[in-house]
Amino acid sequence: MLVLLPYLSILVKSPKISTLPFLAASARARLPPLAFASLSPMAPPPKVVAEYAKSGRSSCKNCGKAIAAGSLRVGSSSKDPRGFDLKKWYHLDCFPTRDHPLAAAEEILGFSSLKSFDQDALRKLEAFQQKKRKLEAAASSEQTVNEIGKTDGDAAEEFEEKGSKQQKLSNTDEGGDEESTEKNSSVVPHKVVAEYAKSNRSSCKNCRKAIAAGSLRLGSLRKNPRGFDLVKWYHIDCFPTQSHLHIAAEEITGFSSLKNCDQDALRKLEAAASSSQTAMEVSKRDGSAIEELEEEDLKKPELPVDGKRDDFKMAFSASDIKDQYKDATLSPKWKTFKTLIFREREEGLHDSEKIAAFDFDGCLVNTSVKRIGPDAWSLMYPSVPEKLQGLYNTGYKLVIFTNESNIERWKNKRQQAVDSKIGRLDNFIKHVKVPIQVFIACGLGTSKDRTEDPFRKPKPGMWRLMEEHFNSGIAIDMDQSFYVGDAAGRVNDHSDADIKFAQAVGLKFHVPEEFFGT
């Protein structure tokens, strides 16, 4: 037996060693315990766990950067040979899905304790992984990609088939040899599909320009000879209506899931196609819906306004931006536009499709009408800094929309009112240590001539201005964005301006005690 001992260190590394009959128990006992770790049944695959970081001390095992306190982190939990739990933490975007298959997002440990928008993010991660596996399976078997990867966008892939021309296909874009497809008698007639682009990686098959994320796109869908769906995507104003003359808007796939204004735009497109008229002078709102279609020799029609939206059309130019609000001088970083004061962009502020918007007084901070000054405030909830930092670190842009009519009303003390409001906001942003975009509506709501100020909540002017001119043209994901405010029209609330503002914009609404916790 002593002769065999030098070889045992090699033999025990084999997963089949437990089946070797000549290895006596007495010999096994002479070796270190860890030498036989591999003899135990195969360890279960790592489990996936999700939670909010307890501190800022953990770091992502992929990018190496710190995971901010309060932000969502996803971990890989596994057992070491001695039975201890080992966790590797990642940012959500850094999580290695290839090595950690997700059967269902709901099975992730800690899933039920997460906020709804974080649960949705994990569901998207799960869906993306499933689509990715289908993509890899299609590539390995040299099959055409069919409707794969919508969750993550329109990532281009190249696949080469035996004995045929190399085809460049998009996950949801049509590719390949169009001439041979059209000549095949088994091709099914085109269908039309409409949806909001999941990313900006798809391109219009007419103008060849990128289709902005979140904007409405129209697709021409048909079967190729082997039965797979192929889709060509277009900007709505680039869609070839002449080859799709008999479309009915309500029969377009995805029509029922569109906003009212976009449904109306498709009806107008249908009317233009059925009368063989060319759609002209098309302008887009928010990078998505058709605003106007001009038919030859006809008056340009106006697009009805969605019942949940309040149209905001106001010319905005650099020449209208001032350093003073009437007779009050603004401090550095602040500018004014008409009856609005806004904070200039600072380092670290990133535009995003995800907007986390907040009221200021009574929501983020506690203030009193009896006290003025830049230091006359306190945090409304202790969790405010941690919550805001967590949102920022998960890709949200933070925006404050606040009314302050005292700036307009206090004609003899306007400078004092401006310094007090701006000072509080500057000090608050410095305290929470995260960049925030700020808009202050100074108007009185209804003026003497009974015209309403478009910026004062619940009017959506502040949101529209941010959306159209202060977000780098990025389409906003309304499903992930939200607004938090205390004026919800409850018995003890001073008004319902915040909840009506959210409704006018189309945002999910939260009261601060629900969002930050009491």
Backbone torsions as a table, in degrees:
resi	resn	phi	psi	omega
1	MET	NA	-33.2	177.8
2	LEU	-63.9	-28.0	178.7
3	VAL	-68.6	-32.2	-177.2
4	LEU	-77.2	-24.7	-173.2
5	LEU	-55.8	-39.9	179.9
6	PRO	-60.7	-22.9	-177.5
7	TYR	-93.6	-8.6	-174.8
8	LEU	-67.3	-34.4	-179.6
9	SER	-61.9	-26.2	177.1
10	ILE	-82.8	-42.9	-175.2
11	LEU	-65.8	-38.2	-175.2
12	VAL	-67.5	-15.4	178.9
13	LYS	-75.5	-14.5	-179.7
14	SER	-80.8	132.7	178.4
15	PRO	-65.4	-13.2	-178.5
16	LYS	-96.4	4.8	-174.2
17	ILE	-64.3	-28.0	-179.1
18	SER	-65.6	-13.5	-179.8
19	THR	-95.4	-2.2	-178.7
20	LEU	-78.1	116.6	-174.1
21	PRO	-73.9	-20.9	-173.6
22	PHE	-82.1	-6.5	-178.5
23	LEU	-85.3	101.4	-175.4
24	ALA	-72.0	152.9	179.3
25	ALA	-61.9	-34.4	179.9
26	SER	-65.0	-34.1	178.1
27	ALA	-72.2	-38.8	179.0
28	ARG	-62.7	-34.4	-177.4
29	ALA	-67.4	-21.7	-178.0
30	ARG	-80.2	-12.8	-177.3
31	LEU	-93.1	155.8	178.2
32	PRO	-57.1	146.4	-177.8
33	PRO	-57.2	-40.1	-176.3
34	LEU	-69.8	-14.5	-179.9
35	ALA	-64.8	-23.8	-176.9
36	PHE	-106.2	19.0	179.1
37	ALA	-59.4	-36.6	-177.7
38	SER	-74.4	-10.6	-179.8
39	LEU	-78.1	-18.3	180.0
40	SER	-73.3	162.0	178.9
41	PRO	-54.9	153.5	-177.1
42	MET	-56.6	132.4	-178.3
43	ALA	-63.4	143.1	178.6
44	PRO	-64.1	153.8	179.8
45	PRO	-63.0	154.4	-179.1
46	PRO	-57.7	142.4	174.6
47	LYS	-92.0	154.5	179.8
48	VAL	-105.2	131.9	-179.1
49	VAL	-129.4	145.2	179.7
50	ALA	-130.8	140.5	179.0
51	GLU	-163.8	172.5	174.5
52	TYR	-93.1	130.7	-175.5
53	ALA	-57.7	130.9	-178.1
54	LYS	-73.7	-25.4	-179.3
55	SER	-151.1	-175.3	177.8
56	GLY	-100.7	19.4	-175.2
57	ARG	-90.2	-17.2	179.2
58	SER	-80.1	152.1	179.4
59	SER	-128.8	150.4	-178.4
60	CYS	-71.0	130.4	-178.5
61	LYS	-75.5	-6.1	178.0
62	ASN	-98.1	-62.9	-176.3
63	CYS	-87.9	-15.1	178.5
64	GLY	81.4	-3.1	-178.2
65	LYS	-84.7	157.8	-179.3
66	ALA	-66.5	147.3	174.6
67	ILE	-99.1	116.6	-172.3
68	ALA	-64.7	145.5	177.1
69	ALA	-58.8	133.4	178.4
70	GLY	87.8	-11.3	-179.8
71	SER	-86.0	156.4	-179.8
72	LEU	-70.6	131.0	174.3
73	ARG	-130.0	146.8	-178.4
74	VAL	-116.9	132.0	-175.0
75	GLY	-121.4	155.4	172.7
76	SER	-106.3	112.7	-176.1
77	SER	-106.8	124.0	-179.6
78	SER	-141.5	164.3	178.8
79	LYS	-96.8	136.1	172.5
80	ASP	-85.4	171.7	-176.4
81	PRO	-56.5	-21.4	-179.4
82	ARG	-94.0	3.2	175.2
83	GLY	93.7	4.4	-179.9
84	PHE	-84.6	147.3	175.5
85	ASP	-77.1	130.7	175.4
86	LEU	-118.4	129.6	-179.6
87	LYS	-122.1	135.4	171.4
88	LYS	-115.1	124.5	-175.8
89	TRP	-100.4	147.0	-179.4
90	TYR	-139.6	153.6	162.1
91	HIS	-64.5	153.3	-179.6
92	LEU	-56.2	-43.4	-177.7
93	ASP	-72.2	-15.8	-178.0
94	CYS	-98.8	-2.9	-172.8
95	PHE	-65.7	130.7	-176.6
96	PRO	-80.5	84.7	-176.2
97	THR	-64.0	-28.0	-178.9
98	ARG	-59.5	-37.5	-177.2
99	ASP	-92.5	-4.5	-176.0
100	HIS	-136.7	79.8	-178.8
101	PRO	-60.7	132.2	-179.8
102	LEU	-103.6	112.7	178.1
103	ALA	-71.0	-43.8	178.7
104	ALA	-157.4	137.8	-178.3
105	ALA	-59.5	-34.9	-178.2
106	GLU	-64.8	-18.4	179.9
107	GLU	-86.5	-5.8	177.3
108	ILE	-66.9	131.7	179.8
109	LEU	-62.2	128.7	-179.6
110	GLY	90.1	-1.0	-176.5
111	PHE	-58.0	-43.7	-174.1
112	SER	-66.0	-20.2	-177.8
113	SER	-91.3	0.3	-177.7
114	LEU	-88.0	159.4	174.5
115	LYS	-68.3	157.3	-173.6
116	SER	-60.4	-38.2	-177.7
117	PHE	-72.7	-27.5	175.1
118	ASP	-75.2	-34.0	174.0
119	GLN	-62.8	-41.0	178.4
120	ASP	-63.1	-37.8	179.2
121	ALA	-63.1	-38.3	178.5
122	LEU	-71.1	-35.1	176.2
123	ARG	-63.7	-38.1	177.9
124	LYS	-66.6	-37.1	177.2
125	LEU	-63.0	-42.8	178.1
126	GLU	-61.9	-47.5	-178.6
127	ALA	-62.5	-40.3	178.8
128	PHE	-62.4	-41.7	-178.9
129	GLN	-64.8	-40.8	178.4
130	GLN	-63.8	-42.2	178.0
131	LYS	-64.9	-37.8	-179.4
132	LYS	-65.0	-39.2	178.3
133	ARG	-64.3	-38.5	176.8
134	LYS	-64.0	-38.7	178.8
135	LEU	-62.0	-45.6	-179.5
136	GLU	-66.8	-36.6	178.1
137	ALA	-65.8	-39.9	179.2
138	ALA	-65.6	-38.4	-179.5
139	ALA	-66.7	-41.9	-176.9
140	SER	-67.7	-28.6	179.8
141	SER	-99.7	8.9	176.8
142	GLU	57.8	43.8	177.1
143	GLN	-105.3	157.3	178.3
144	THR	-71.3	137.5	178.3
145	VAL	-71.3	133.0	-179.4
146	ASN	-129.4	107.9	175.6
147	GLU	53.1	48.6	-178.9
148	ILE	-110.3	136.7	171.0
149	GLY	87.1	24.0	-179.3
150	LYS	-64.2	-32.9	-176.9
151	THR	-62.2	-40.1	-176.4
152	ASP	-92.3	-6.8	180.0
153	GLY	115.7	-167.8	-174.1
154	ASP	-102.6	67.4	-177.6
155	ALA	-72.8	128.5	-177.4
156	ALA	-79.6	138.6	178.1
157	GLU	-133.7	150.6	176.4
158	GLU	-116.6	132.5	178.5
159	PHE	-131.3	137.4	-180.0
160	GLU	-112.8	124.8	-179.4
161	GLU	-99.2	150.3	-178.7
162	LYS	-66.0	134.5	173.8
163	GLY	70.1	11.3	-179.4
164	SER	-136.0	168.4	-179.7
165	LYS	-66.8	141.4	177.7
166	GLN	-63.8	132.2	-178.2
167	GLN	-113.2	137.5	176.0
168	LYS	-103.6	116.4	-173.8
169	LEU	-118.9	147.5	169.7
170	SER	-102.5	159.0	-179.0
171	ASN	-55.5	-38.7	179.7
172	THR	-127.6	4.5	178.5
173	ASP	-99.9	145.0	179.5
174	GLU	-76.3	145.3	176.8
175	GLY	-147.1	-170.5	175.5
176	GLY	91.0	-165.6	-174.7
177	ASP	-84.4	99.7	-175.4
178	GLU	-69.5	-35.8	-176.4
179	GLU	-63.6	-45.4	-179.5
180	SER	-66.5	-31.9	178.7
181	THR	-67.4	-43.8	-177.4
182	GLU	-69.8	-28.9	-179.9
183	LYS	-75.3	-20.0	-178.4
184	ASN	-75.3	127.3	-173.8
185	SER	-71.8	-13.3	-177.4
186	SER	-86.7	-0.5	-178.5
187	VAL	-66.1	131.2	178.5
188	VAL	-80.8	142.6	179.1
189	PRO	-55.7	156.8	-177.4
190	HIS	-62.3	142.7	165.4
191	LYS	-113.8	157.9	-179.8
192	VAL	-113.5	133.2	-179.9
193	VAL	-126.9	144.5	-179.8
194	ALA	-129.7	140.5	177.6
195	GLU	-164.1	171.5	174.6
196	TYR	-93.9	128.9	-176.0
197	ALA	-58.6	131.7	-178.5
198	LYS	-76.6	-22.3	179.1
199	SER	-151.8	-176.3	177.9
200	ASN	-104.3	22.2	-177.0
201	ARG	-92.4	-11.1	175.1
202	SER	-82.6	154.4	-179.6
203	SER	-128.5	148.4	-179.5
204	CYS	-70.8	130.9	-178.4
205	LYS	-74.7	-6.0	177.6
206	ASN	-98.4	-63.1	-176.8
207	CYS	-87.7	-11.5	179.0
208	ARG	69.9	6.3	178.9
209	LYS	-87.4	158.4	-179.6
210	ALA	-65.1	146.5	174.2
211	ILE	-96.8	117.6	-172.6
212	ALA	-62.5	142.4	177.0
213	ALA	-58.4	133.3	178.6
214	GLY	87.9	-9.5	-179.0
215	SER	-87.5	156.2	-179.7
216	LEU	-72.3	131.9	176.3
217	ARG	-131.3	146.8	178.6
218	LEU	-109.5	138.8	-179.4
219	GLY	-121.5	146.0	172.8
220	SER	-102.3	110.8	-173.4
221	LEU	-109.3	135.3	174.6
222	ARG	-154.5	166.9	178.6
223	LYS	-89.9	139.0	172.2
224	ASN	-86.2	172.9	-174.8
225	PRO	-56.2	-23.5	-178.3
226	ARG	-94.6	3.9	173.7
227	GLY	96.0	4.6	-178.7
228	PHE	-89.7	147.0	176.5
229	ASP	-75.2	132.6	174.4
230	LEU	-124.5	133.9	-176.4
231	VAL	-126.1	130.9	169.9
232	LYS	-103.4	127.6	-179.0
233	TRP	-99.9	146.0	179.9
234	TYR	-138.8	152.4	160.9
235	HIS	-62.4	151.5	-175.5
236	ILE	-63.7	-33.6	178.9
237	ASP	-80.2	-8.7	177.3
238	CYS	-100.3	-1.8	-174.1
239	PHE	-65.6	132.6	-175.9
240	PRO	-78.7	82.5	-177.5
241	THR	-66.0	-25.4	-178.1
242	GLN	-63.8	-29.5	178.5
243	SER	-94.8	2.8	177.9
244	HIS	-136.1	57.4	-170.7
245	LEU	-74.4	-20.6	-171.3
246	HIS	-108.8	29.7	178.3
247	ILE	-79.1	144.7	171.0
248	ALA	-112.3	129.2	-172.6
249	ALA	-54.5	-43.6	-177.2
250	GLU	-67.3	-18.5	-179.2
251	GLU	-91.5	-4.1	177.6
252	ILE	-68.2	129.1	179.1
253	THR	-61.4	127.5	-179.0
254	GLY	92.6	-2.4	-176.3
255	PHE	-58.6	-43.1	-174.3
256	SER	-66.0	-19.6	-177.4
257	SER	-92.0	1.1	-177.1
258	LEU	-87.9	161.0	174.3
259	LYS	-67.0	157.1	-178.3
260	ASN	-57.7	-42.0	-177.6
261	CYS	-65.3	-35.1	179.3
262	ASP	-75.5	-32.6	174.1
263	GLN	-63.2	-42.1	178.1
264	ASP	-63.4	-37.0	178.6
265	ALA	-63.2	-39.2	178.8
266	LEU	-69.5	-34.6	175.9
267	ARG	-63.5	-39.4	177.4
268	LYS	-66.3	-38.1	177.0
269	LEU	-64.4	-39.3	177.2
270	GLU	-61.6	-43.9	-179.5
271	ALA	-63.9	-40.5	179.2
272	ALA	-65.3	-38.6	-179.1
273	ALA	-69.3	-42.8	-176.6
274	SER	-67.5	-27.7	178.4
275	SER	-95.6	7.3	177.5
276	SER	59.4	26.7	177.3
277	GLN	-91.3	152.3	178.5
278	THR	-89.6	128.4	176.1
279	ALA	-71.0	127.0	-175.2
280	MET	-128.0	158.9	174.8
281	GLU	45.5	64.9	-177.3
282	VAL	-92.0	128.7	174.3
283	SER	-119.5	147.4	-175.8
284	LYS	-108.2	145.9	171.6
285	ARG	-108.8	129.1	-179.5
286	ASP	60.1	22.5	-179.1
287	GLY	68.2	19.2	-174.7
288	SER	-133.6	-64.4	-169.3
289	ALA	-91.0	149.7	173.2
290	ILE	-72.1	127.3	177.8
291	GLU	-86.5	-45.8	-174.0
292	GLU	-143.1	142.4	171.7
293	LEU	-123.8	128.3	178.6
294	GLU	-106.8	120.2	176.8
295	GLU	-95.1	151.0	-174.9
296	GLU	-58.0	129.3	178.6
297	ASP	64.0	15.1	178.4
298	LEU	-119.1	155.2	176.9
299	LYS	-68.8	141.0	-179.8
300	LYS	-64.7	119.8	-178.9
301	PRO	-76.1	155.0	177.4
302	GLU	-102.9	139.6	-179.3
303	LEU	-82.5	127.7	179.0
304	PRO	-59.8	150.9	-179.7
305	VAL	-86.9	136.3	175.0
306	ASP	-58.7	137.2	-178.1
307	GLY	-58.8	-24.7	-178.7
308	LYS	-91.1	-3.3	-176.7
309	ARG	-118.3	152.2	177.9
310	ASP	-120.5	114.2	-174.2
311	ASP	-56.0	138.5	176.6
312	PHE	-133.4	107.6	178.8
313	LYS	-127.1	108.5	-178.8
314	MET	-144.5	128.8	179.0
315	ALA	-64.8	135.1	-178.8
316	PHE	-130.4	124.4	179.9
317	SER	-145.0	159.3	-178.3
318	ALA	-61.7	-29.0	-178.3
319	SER	-68.8	-17.9	179.9
320	ASP	-87.8	-6.6	-177.8
321	ILE	-86.6	131.0	-175.6
322	LYS	-123.5	165.7	176.2
323	ASP	-96.2	-3.7	-178.5
324	GLN	-129.9	146.3	169.0
325	TYR	-103.6	101.6	-173.4
326	LYS	55.4	-114.7	-177.1
327	ASP	-97.2	7.8	-178.8
328	ALA	-103.5	130.5	179.2
329	THR	-85.6	135.4	-179.3
330	LEU	-90.1	148.2	177.2
331	SER	-75.7	165.3	179.6
332	PRO	-54.0	150.6	-178.7
333	LYS	81.0	-3.7	-177.3
334	TRP	-118.3	141.5	178.4
335	LYS	-136.0	168.1	178.5
336	THR	-129.2	146.0	174.8
337	PHE	-137.5	111.2	-176.0
338	LYS	54.7	-120.6	-178.8
339	THR	-97.0	22.3	-177.2
340	LEU	-118.8	137.7	171.2
341	ILE	-112.9	133.7	-179.3
342	PHE	-135.5	155.7	-179.6
343	ARG	-92.6	130.8	-179.3
344	GLU	-67.8	157.4	-179.8
345	ARG	-60.6	136.9	176.9
346	GLU	-118.2	166.2	-178.9
347	GLU	-61.3	133.8	178.6
348	GLY	97.3	-16.7	178.8
349	LEU	-75.3	120.2	-179.2
350	HIS	-113.4	133.4	173.9
351	ASP	-72.1	152.7	-171.8
352	SER	-156.9	160.4	172.6
353	GLU	-79.3	-14.3	179.5
354	LYS	-106.2	119.4	-178.5
355	ILE	-115.4	125.8	171.6
356	ALA	-107.7	106.3	-172.3
357	ALA	-109.7	146.5	-174.7
358	PHE	-141.3	148.2	162.6
359	ASP	-76.3	168.1	-177.9
360	PHE	-106.0	-71.1	-177.0
361	ASP	-68.8	129.5	179.3
362	GLY	80.2	-1.0	180.0
363	CYS	-122.0	-61.9	177.3
364	LEU	-90.9	-35.1	-177.9
365	VAL	-132.3	158.9	176.2
366	ASN	-102.8	121.0	-179.6
367	THR	-131.8	170.1	179.3
368	SER	-137.3	141.1	178.7
369	VAL	-67.2	-17.8	-178.4
370	LYS	-84.5	-10.8	-179.0
371	ARG	-120.7	138.0	177.6
372	ILE	-127.0	167.4	179.9
373	GLY	117.4	154.0	-176.5
374	PRO	-66.5	-18.6	-179.0
375	ASP	-104.7	4.9	-176.6
376	ALA	-86.2	66.8	178.4
377	TRP	-160.0	162.6	173.1
378	SER	-148.5	159.2	-179.7
379	LEU	-62.3	136.9	178.2
380	MET	-71.9	-37.0	178.9
381	TYR	-139.3	140.1	-179.4
382	PRO	-60.5	-26.0	-175.7
383	SER	-81.5	-3.2	-175.2
384	VAL	-55.6	-52.5	-178.7
385	PRO	-59.1	-44.2	-177.7
386	GLU	-64.6	-41.1	179.4
387	LYS	-63.3	-45.8	-178.3
388	LEU	-65.9	-41.2	178.5
389	GLN	-63.5	-39.3	178.5
390	GLY	-63.6	-42.0	178.3
391	LEU	-63.9	-45.1	-179.8
392	TYR	-60.6	-42.6	-177.5
393	ASN	-73.2	-13.8	175.5
394	THR	-101.8	17.3	170.5
395	GLY	98.1	3.2	178.2
396	TYR	-80.3	145.9	166.5
397	LYS	-95.3	129.8	-178.3
398	LEU	-93.3	131.7	-178.1
399	VAL	-136.3	136.5	174.9
400	ILE	-109.3	127.5	173.4
401	PHE	-116.6	113.8	-174.8
402	THR	-135.2	140.9	173.8
403	ASN	-89.3	142.4	174.9
404	GLU	-151.0	80.0	-176.4
405	SER	-71.5	-17.1	179.2
406	ASN	-59.9	-29.7	179.5
407	ILE	-62.5	-34.7	177.8
408	GLU	-85.7	-36.8	-172.9
409	ARG	-75.5	-38.0	-177.2
410	TRP	-82.8	76.8	-175.5
411	LYS	-63.5	-38.5	-178.6
412	ASN	-84.0	-14.8	179.8
413	LYS	-127.0	31.9	-175.2
414	ARG	-62.5	-41.5	-179.1
415	GLN	-61.3	-39.9	179.1
416	GLN	-64.8	-41.0	179.2
417	ALA	-65.1	-41.4	179.3
418	VAL	-65.1	-47.8	-178.2
419	ASP	-62.5	-37.5	-179.3
420	SER	-66.1	-48.5	-176.9
421	LYS	-68.2	-48.8	-178.7
422	ILE	-65.2	-38.8	179.2
423	GLY	-62.9	-41.1	178.0
424	ARG	-62.8	-44.0	-179.3
425	LEU	-65.1	-43.0	178.0
426	ASP	-61.0	-45.1	-178.6
427	ASN	-67.8	-36.2	177.8
428	PHE	-64.4	-46.9	-179.5
429	ILE	-62.0	-39.7	177.1
430	LYS	-63.9	-36.4	-177.7
431	HIS	-70.6	-42.4	-176.3
432	VAL	-81.5	-12.5	173.0
433	LYS	60.4	44.7	176.9
434	VAL	-151.3	138.3	-178.5
435	PRO	-69.6	137.7	-178.1
436	ILE	-137.1	137.7	173.3
437	GLN	-88.3	138.3	-173.7
438	VAL	-130.1	137.2	172.9
439	PHE	-129.9	128.6	180.0
440	ILE	-115.8	119.6	176.3
441	ALA	-89.6	117.2	-174.2
442	CYS	-100.1	-7.6	-175.6
443	GLY	-70.4	168.2	-176.3
444	LEU	-95.1	3.8	-178.1
445	GLY	93.0	-84.1	178.6
446	THR	-112.3	123.3	-178.3
447	SER	-85.2	-179.0	-178.2
448	LYS	-62.3	-32.6	178.5
449	ASP	-86.3	12.2	175.1
450	ARG	68.0	19.4	172.5
451	THR	-88.4	140.8	-177.5
452	GLU	-91.7	138.5	176.4
453	ASP	-69.9	122.9	-175.0
454	PRO	-71.6	-14.0	-176.7
455	PHE	-95.1	-25.1	-175.0
456	ARG	-73.2	127.9	175.9
457	LYS	-60.3	140.5	14.0
458	PRO	-86.5	4.5	174.6
459	LYS	-62.2	143.2	-172.7
460	PRO	-90.2	16.3	-174.7
461	GLY	-58.0	-40.2	179.8
462	MET	-62.5	-43.4	179.2
463	TRP	-63.8	-45.5	-178.1
464	ARG	-60.5	-41.2	-179.7
465	LEU	-64.6	-43.9	177.1
466	MET	-61.7	-45.0	-176.1
467	GLU	-63.4	-40.6	-172.7
468	GLU	-91.8	-26.6	-172.9
469	HIS	-129.0	-8.7	-175.5
470	PHE	-126.5	24.8	178.9
471	ASN	-134.6	26.0	175.5
472	SER	55.9	27.5	178.2
473	GLY	74.5	7.4	-179.3
474	ILE	-76.9	125.8	177.4
475	ALA	-67.5	136.0	-175.4
476	ILE	-89.2	132.1	176.1
477	ASP	-82.4	101.5	-175.5
478	MET	-70.4	-21.9	178.9
479	ASP	-71.5	-30.5	-179.4
480	GLN	-96.0	-18.1	-177.4
481	SER	-86.0	160.5	-177.5
482	PHE	-159.9	168.5	179.1
483	TYR	-134.6	137.7	-179.5
484	VAL	-119.2	127.0	179.4
485	GLY	-156.3	157.5	-176.5
486	ASP	-94.3	-17.2	-178.6
487	ALA	-85.3	82.9	-173.3
488	ALA	-109.6	9.6	177.2
489	GLY	76.0	18.8	178.0
490	ARG	-80.2	175.1	-172.8
491	VAL	-54.8	-46.3	-176.0
492	ASN	-96.9	5.8	178.8
493	ASP	-78.4	147.4	-178.6
494	HIS	-74.7	-19.2	177.4
495	SER	-168.3	-176.9	175.2
496	ASP	-118.0	23.8	-173.5
497	ALA	-62.9	-37.3	-176.1
498	ASP	-70.4	-46.7	-178.3
499	ILE	-67.5	-35.0	177.8
500	LYS	-72.4	-32.4	174.5
501	PHE	-62.0	-46.5	178.7
502	ALA	-62.1	-39.8	179.4
503	GLN	-67.2	-39.6	179.5
504	ALA	-64.4	-35.6	-179.3
505	VAL	-81.9	-31.9	-176.3
506	GLY	96.2	29.2	-177.6
507	LEU	-100.5	151.7	168.2
508	LYS	-64.8	143.3	-175.5
509	PHE	-120.4	138.4	175.4
510	HIS	-132.3	145.2	169.7
511	VAL	-87.3	151.6	-172.0
512	PRO	-63.7	-35.8	-179.4
513	GLU	-66.3	-28.4	175.9
514	GLU	-75.2	-41.3	-174.5
515	PHE	-77.2	-44.1	-177.0
516	PHE	-94.6	-18.1	-179.2
517	GLY	87.2	142.0	-177.8
518	THR	-87.7	NA	NA
